[in-house]
Amino acid sequence: MRTDMWGQFDELVSSSPRLIATVTAHNDDGTSSLTTYDGVQMRAFGQLDSPIPYNVWVRNGRVLEAAPNLPLVETTV
């Protein structure tokens, strides 16, 4: 039986992780220019109707949805 907790765990170990990035520009071809928290710049398909800059969740080169604008902390376990 699959539970929501298992689905959340599956997202963590997936081969295509969900990333958080900041949208820095909307491009004419329907893509968005993004910068991740560690400074990597990339493009992803999709645009949201929000004022730039804003945070989004990205997976497989596609903008999924808006992400909260909270401070990010990286922890090594």
N, C-alpha and C positions, 0 to 999 in steps of 0.2 A: 504494500500500500504506500503510495507516494504522498508525502505531507508537504506543506509549505516550507517547513524547515529543511527538508531534503532538497527541495527545489532551490532554495537559497544557497545551500552548500554546493550543489551542482554548478551554480553560476561561478563560484569561487575557483573551482578546479577545471572549468571549461577550457577548451583549446582557444576559444575566442572570448577573452575576458571583457567585462564592461569597464570602460575607462571614463574618468571624469576629465573634462577639458574646458577651457575658456574660449568662447567664440570671439575672434578678433576682427572678422570681416565676413560679409555675405558676398558671394561671387555671382556673376551673371549667369553662370551655368547651373545654378541651383545647389551648389556646394557651399560649405562654410569653411573658412580658414580657422584652425584651432591651435591652441597651445596647451600642452599638458602641464601638470604641476612641476615636472622636472625640466621644462623648457623645450620639449620636442614639439616641432611644428608639423602639422599635418592638415589634410583636407578630408572632409567627410560629406557624403550626400545628405542633403536636408537642411532646412532653415526653419527657425522658429520666429514667431512674431514678437520679439523682445528687443529692448534697446541694448546695443552692444556697449560694453562687454557683458556677457552672461555665461554661466556654467551650464554644461550639458553632459548627459551620459551618452557615450559612443560605443558601438559594438559593430564589428565587421565593416568598418568604414561608413557607418550610417549613424546619423544623429537620432537617438531614441526619444529623449524627452529632456525637459529642463531639470537641472540639478540644483540643490540648495547652494546658496552663496555663503558657505561656512569656511572657517580656517581649516587647512588640511594638515594632518600630522602623519608622518611616516614612522612606523615602529617595526623593528626587527624582532621576530620571535624565534 
